[in-house]
Amino acid sequence: MLAMLGSIGMTMIILACALPTYNLWWPIFCVLFYILCPLPTQIAKRGPNSDDPSRSAHAMFATIGIVMSSFALPIVLARAEVIQWGACLLTLAGNVVAYTTILAYYFGFESSDSGMW
């Protein structure tokens, strides 16, 4: 199920770039945010005092900043008329599906005994 959701999200991003109507590859930079999104949480979990509440708050703040940036990038590009609004909407829909997949992975497969969230 996670693989299917990830594939659908990436397909939406690629369609936002490759459809002949849009034909610009700027929205593909949102994939960098997908790669960066789990890093603050992983770094905070691996530390020596991973149960520290301030450490988890900083990790959550950094993760939220990365997620919001991935939603803001296509909107800014569309407002600056670099990409069309249809490509922006496809990218935003791909973001929703991709982040749903990441959340499903964390809630489904990560151990709940770490006390991170």
Secondary structure, 3 states (H helix, E strand, C coil): CHHHHHHHHHHHHHHHHHCCCCCCCHHHHHHHHHHHCCHHHHHHHHCCCCCCHHHHHHHHHHHHHHHHHHHHHHHHHHHCCCCCHHHHHHHHHHHHHHHHHHHHHHHHHCCHHHCCC
